[in-house]
Structure formats: structure tokens, C-alpha cells
Amino acid sequence: MKRVIVIGCPGAGKSTFARKLRDKTGLPLYYLDMIWHLPDRTTISKEEFDKKLLDIVKTDRWILDGNYGRTMEMRLQYCDTVFLLDYPLEVCLEGARERVGKKREEMPWCEEELDEGFRQWIVDFPEEKLPGIYDLLERYKDKKEIHVFRSREDADSYLENM
């Protein structure tokens, strides 16, 4: 395990899992949200994002935290290990609600509320995004180590037993 992606529904706890994995493995951790978003709540260009991401994936060791579906297949081509946090919708919604008002190292600003558009993105994720993620993982299943966790307890147990 040297090149890892952590994916799943917003609010599932990808960043928390990625930090724990970093602490266990010593692998450098990169948050896609910190690459894409600027502190003033704007974003960099897709071209700049892609260049920064390509610079990271071409190195020998990393953990990449985040979905960013447009670049997921490219990251799958470079990674050796995938962790998919496929948790129930209520767990993800609660996770998103709990982080409102908290400073987080994976975001360049503090969310002051659970934005309705973002909440809807979470609600739609299981039907609109997850099937495509599973299709991608199916194509790479013989080439990558893929772990799918259905609960935080499963993910924590994996980390404890590493």
C-alpha cells in the first residue's frame, strides 16, 4: 500500500479515515478539496487542478482524499489501493451536519451551515454517483486492492488491525 485513494459519499468521514491511515502508514496525505478550493470560496481552473493532481500521482507514495468524479479513473490508474466508504445515507448526513462550524484541515474555510445544495448532493449520491463508482471499481478489481466499508466500525476495525 503506497498509492491510496479514499472515496465515498460526502459526510462519510473520508478525511478522518485518511488521516488515521496516514498516521498508521506514514504516507503523505493530500486533500482534493484543499487543491480545488481557495480560501475565498472560489476554485482553481480544471487545468490547474489536473496538473497539480498529476504531479502528485506521479510520485511514489500518497493518499488522496476525495471523490472528484471527473478525475477518479485517472487516480484509479495510478493507485494500488482503494478505500470506499459506502455508509448509509443518514450516517453521511449526520457527518456533514456535525462538521458545520468546525475548522477542518481538509477545507480552506469553516462551513457555517449545511448548504441545501450540498445536502441534496449527499441525498442524491447513493443513486446518482455510487453506481458509477462501483462500475469503475469493477473494471479495476483485478489490478487494485479494493476495500469497501459499510460502517465506520468496519473501517475502524480495519485500521486497528493493520
C-alpha positions as CSV (number, residue, x, y, z in Angstrom):
1,M,0.0,0.0,0.0
2,K,1.8,3.0,-1.3
3,R,-0.7,4.9,-3.5
4,V,-4.1,5.1,-2.0
5,I,-7.4,6.8,-2.8
6,V,-10.2,7.3,-0.2
7,I,-13.6,7.8,-1.8
8,G,-17.3,7.8,-0.7
9,C,-20.3,10.0,0.0
10,P,-19.7,13.4,1.5
11,G,-20.1,13.3,5.2
12,A,-19.0,9.6,5.4
13,G,-15.7,10.5,7.1
14,K,-13.3,10.1,4.2
15,S,-10.9,12.7,5.6
16,T,-11.0,11.3,9.1
17,F,-10.3,7.8,7.7
18,A,-7.5,9.2,5.5
19,R,-5.8,10.9,8.5
20,K,-5.9,7.7,10.6
21,L,-4.5,5.8,7.6
22,R,-1.7,8.5,7.2
23,D,-0.9,8.2,10.9
24,K,-0.6,4.3,10.5
25,T,1.3,4.3,7.3
26,G,3.3,7.5,7.2
27,L,2.1,8.1,3.6
28,P,1.7,11.8,2.6
29,L,-1.9,12.8,2.6
30,Y,-3.4,15.2,0.0
31,Y,-7.0,16.5,0.3
32,L,-8.5,17.2,-3.1
33,D,-10.8,19.8,-1.6
34,M,-7.6,21.8,-0.5
35,I,-6.3,21.6,-4.0
36,W,-9.5,22.6,-5.7
37,H,-10.9,25.2,-3.3
38,L,-9.3,28.6,-2.4
39,P,-9.8,30.3,1.0
40,D,-12.2,32.9,-0.7
41,R,-14.5,30.0,-1.7
42,T,-13.5,30.2,-5.3
43,T,-11.8,27.4,-7.2
44,I,-8.7,27.0,-9.3
45,S,-9.2,26.1,-13.0
46,K,-9.7,22.5,-14.1
47,E,-6.4,22.6,-15.9
48,E,-4.5,23.8,-12.9
49,F,-6.2,21.2,-10.7
50,D,-5.4,18.4,-13.2
51,K,-1.7,19.5,-13.3
52,K,-1.4,19.6,-9.5
53,L,-3.1,16.2,-9.3
54,L,-0.9,14.7,-12.0
55,D,2.2,16.0,-10.2
56,I,1.0,14.1,-7.0
57,V,0.0,10.8,-8.6
58,K,3.3,10.5,-10.5
59,T,5.2,10.4,-7.1
60,D,5.8,7.1,-5.3
61,R,3.7,7.4,-2.2
62,W,0.5,9.2,-1.3
63,I,-3.1,9.1,0.0
64,L,-5.6,11.1,-2.0
65,D,-8.8,12.0,-0.1
66,G,-11.9,12.9,-2.1
67,N,-14.2,11.9,-4.9
68,Y,-13.9,14.4,-7.8
69,G,-15.5,12.0,-10.3
70,R,-14.0,13.7,-13.3
71,T,-10.6,12.6,-12.2
72,M,-11.4,9.3,-10.4
73,E,-10.5,7.0,-13.2
74,M,-7.1,8.7,-13.7
75,R,-6.4,8.3,-10.0
76,L,-7.5,4.6,-10.2
77,Q,-4.9,4.1,-12.9
78,Y,-2.1,5.2,-10.6
79,C,-3.2,3.9,-7.2
80,D,-2.6,0.4,-5.8
81,T,-5.3,0.6,-3.0
82,V,-8.8,1.9,-2.9
83,F,-11.0,2.5,0.2
84,L,-14.6,3.1,-0.5
85,L,-16.7,4.3,2.5
86,D,-20.2,3.2,1.4
87,Y,-22.2,4.2,4.5
88,P,-26.0,4.6,5.0
89,L,-27.4,8.0,3.9
90,E,-28.3,9.0,7.5
91,V,-24.7,8.4,8.6
92,C,-23.4,10.7,5.9
93,L,-26.0,13.4,6.5
94,E,-25.2,13.4,10.2
95,G,-21.5,13.5,9.5
96,A,-22.0,16.6,7.3
97,R,-24.2,18.2,10.0
98,E,-21.6,17.5,12.7
99,R,-18.8,19.3,10.9
100,V,-20.7,22.6,10.5
101,G,-18.9,25.3,12.5
102,K,-15.7,23.3,12.9
103,K,-12.3,24.2,11.5
104,R,-11.0,21.3,9.4
105,E,-7.6,20.7,7.9
106,E,-9.2,19.4,4.7
107,M,-11.1,22.6,3.8
108,P,-9.7,26.1,3.5
109,W,-12.8,27.6,5.3
110,C,-15.2,26.8,8.0
111,E,-18.7,25.8,6.9
112,E,-21.2,28.0,8.7
113,E,-24.3,25.9,7.7
114,L,-25.2,22.8,5.8
115,D,-25.9,24.3,2.5
116,E,-29.2,23.0,0.9
117,G,-27.5,22.3,-2.4
118,F,-24.7,20.3,-0.7
119,R,-27.3,18.4,1.4
120,Q,-29.1,17.5,-1.8
121,W,-25.8,16.3,-3.3
122,I,-25.4,13.9,-0.3
123,V,-29.1,12.7,-0.6
124,D,-28.6,12.0,-4.4
125,F,-25.1,10.4,-4.1
126,P,-26.3,6.8,-3.5
127,E,-28.4,6.8,-6.7
128,E,-26.6,9.2,-8.9
129,K,-22.9,8.7,-8.1
130,L,-22.3,5.4,-6.3
131,P,-23.3,3.1,-9.2
132,G,-20.7,4.8,-11.4
133,I,-18.1,4.4,-8.7
134,Y,-18.9,0.7,-8.4
135,D,-18.7,0.3,-12.2
136,L,-15.2,1.9,-12.2
137,L,-14.1,-0.3,-9.3
138,E,-15.4,-3.4,-11.1
139,R,-13.1,-2.6,-14.1
140,Y,-10.1,-2.3,-11.8
141,K,-10.9,-5.2,-9.3
142,D,-8.2,-7.5,-10.7
143,K,-5.5,-4.8,-10.6
144,K,-6.1,-3.0,-7.3
145,E,-6.6,-3.8,-3.7
146,I,-10.2,-2.6,-3.0
147,H,-11.8,-2.3,0.4
148,V,-15.4,-1.4,0.8
149,F,-16.6,-0.5,4.3
150,R,-20.3,-0.3,5.1
151,S,-19.9,1.2,8.5
152,R,-17.5,3.3,10.5
153,E,-17.0,0.4,12.8
154,D,-15.7,-1.7,9.9
155,A,-13.3,1.0,8.8
156,D,-12.0,1.5,12.4
157,S,-11.6,-2.3,12.8
158,Y,-9.5,-2.4,9.6
159,L,-7.3,0.4,10.8
160,E,-6.9,-1.1,14.3
161,N,-5.8,-4.5,12.8
162,M,-3.3,-3.1,10.3
